[in-house]
């Protein structure tokens, strides 16, 4: 008699956990934003306390107010928005290009043994190359222009999508594939209608990693003779000793990373609603 009771208790515990998860997900947006803001607010408070107590010299750690005023100054001069816009444009073009290529190559590698044997060793080696190592090569072959910057960001976006999605496609449930073939799906139709929908969570994970990598590669890309962009502003501020602007750029990159990640979250909702 004890076993059924244990099974019932386990089922009740699972239902209770599911209910708690749903209640947290159903919290108002404002409440979730407030919870997420707790740690940043604490960090800013500690930062201000360190500055007030002069535990770190001002030339090494500007106050939050000084960083804010640096942003206001750049905004009033009409250049802050321009830096943000051009960097965001570069990231999105590179991200979309690299992700689409990564999805195509991942499909070939994940669904074909020949493709895996052919490409995996080479791509594994290329993946290990640091981002800065590409800078002189892209500058040499593509020139000091937008193409080289976008290409570098695309390289950064390619590998997370390729790695995550190809691995997920190799582990799609064989019974699901048989069901798809029973409906007459083969080749590209089987991939588009059965296999990719089956790995939607992995695709989203790959896209999120690719987007984060795109912002990381942006700074390296803007070393290629850029005169605008957050990466340029970062290096220019470093050369001119503007530590307040350096902190400003770092904060802006973090905020933009969060905002663009939320956009991928909207895509995730749409895809899961359609295929989840």
Secondary structure as GFF3:
##gff-version 3
##sequence-region A 1 276
A	DSSP	alpha_helix	2	25	.	.	.	ID=ss1
A	DSSP	alpha_helix	29	52	.	.	.	ID=ss2
A	DSSP	alpha_helix	64	76	.	.	.	ID=ss3
A	DSSP	alpha_helix	80	111	.	.	.	ID=ss4
A	DSSP	alpha_helix	113	127	.	.	.	ID=ss5
A	DSSP	alpha_helix	131	142	.	.	.	ID=ss6
A	DSSP	alpha_helix	146	169	.	.	.	ID=ss7
A	DSSP	alpha_helix	174	182	.	.	.	ID=ss8
A	DSSP	alpha_helix	187	190	.	.	.	ID=ss9
A	DSSP	pi_helix	191	195	.	.	.	ID=ss10
A	DSSP	alpha_helix	196	198	.	.	.	ID=ss11
A	DSSP	alpha_helix	200	221	.	.	.	ID=ss12
A	DSSP	alpha_helix	230	239	.	.	.	ID=ss13
A	DSSP	alpha_helix	243	275	.	.	.	ID=ss14
###
